[in-house]
Amino acid sequence: MTHGSRIPELAERLKRLPPYLFAEIDKKKREARARGADLIDMGIGDPDLPTPPHVVEALKRGAENPEHHRYPSYEGMIEFRTAAAEWYRRRFGVVLDPETEVLALVGSKEGTAHMPLAFVNPGDVVLVPDPGYPVYAAGTWFAGGEVHFMPLLRQNGFMPDLGAVPGDVARRAKLMYLNYPNNPTAATATREFFARAVDFARAHGIIVCHDAMYSELRFDDYRPPSFLETPGAREVGVEFHSLSKTYSMTGWRVGFIVGNAEAVAGLGKVKTNVDSGVFQAIQEAAIAALGGPQDVAEQYRRIYQERRDVVVAGLRGLGWEVDVPRAAFFVWAPTPGGLDSRSFAARLLEEAACVVTPGVGFGPSGEGFYRIALTIEAKRLAEAMERLQRLKL
Ligand SMILES: *Cc1c(COP(=O)(O)O)cnc(C)c1O
């Protein structure tokens, strides 16, 4: 107990979490705003575009139905699970049984965070990409598991080298998280890599947990595959999906897990003890999004692509190196002149009032890179690129 407080100390599992690496940048942002700086914030991983109107309408109608005011079914309405399965069939040619291979989630973050509680015992290992979405490691630690970070290196296309996982670690591993199109690197996976992941998972008895959050934020003619399209993937893997990024619905909290029925049932067992499902009016809105007209999603893809082009052209104009992302709404690039990512981000903020996210905040292998989120208008991104020209690095 801390002096004067009646509240016990935080549990070890919370004390063990790494320090929040963006605290420093958040503080600098507040200070800059207090000075009256006109900040251009390219750090926000949350769509700025609104949810399509027909989805909002479906929520309003659903909210008026008293049936939806009661507890929803744990696993999600069969109509919602069927809409998700139908969407998978149309988009990926993957046929799923909505009864056993689809489960509704309170956003995909909820599902990825709870998955280790279903399959990981203390001393078990979970393979986690570095850099990566922090929830994979946090969920593992909460379950008492050990995290083995798999570095994502540029020379490997930001796909992990599965052969580099030590044998004794692979033997103790229960889950492996993957995420393509990737946050933060915007990298995409090859079908060959997915096939290697299936072989690896089979050899070691591991569940592949593929976070496919950005599969619909794709550019040019590129179409990200589903992990479940890989031969054998259904025996070893699940895929996490949500409406958050595709349909600009981060605030709605609705997603789903699909794939191996035993793995889905395991997560379902945790969830019946933790939450009571997703508000059915939201599920009806999600059905409208998945099954309705896709023109708004298409329009949004074009908007993100235009923004991507502004940033890529701007950075190249400065002589800075950058790969052109084919999907997700991020640009991930090496810091110019080999600056460390925190100093680089700090200088951009102080000297140009531009916010970028230092790569090291996503894990040690993110050092030497920074992330720009394409979640602000093209005009503002162009202005940011102009400001960067005046920087003397
Ligand atoms: C945004 C994001 C999520 C969160 O998804 P929700 O469905 O809103 O919970 C999950 N994974 C990655 C990689 C993300 O970037």
The ligand as a Gaussian input file, in Angstrom:
#p B3LYP/6-31G(d) Opt

LIG

0 1
 C       -6.785000      -0.732000     -35.224000
 C       -6.217000      -2.084000     -35.003000
 C       -6.924000      -3.050000     -34.275000
 C       -8.168000      -2.678000     -33.486000
 O       -9.296000      -3.149000     -34.035000
 P      -10.725000      -2.989000     -33.355000
 O      -11.549000      -3.886000     -34.164000
 O      -11.114000      -1.556000     -33.449000
 O      -10.600000      -3.455000     -31.950000
 C       -6.449000      -4.339000     -34.231000
 N       -5.285000      -4.673000     -34.825000
 C       -4.550000      -3.763000     -35.485000
 C       -3.255000      -4.179000     -36.096000
 C       -4.984000      -2.444000     -35.570000
 O       -4.226000      -1.537000     -36.187000

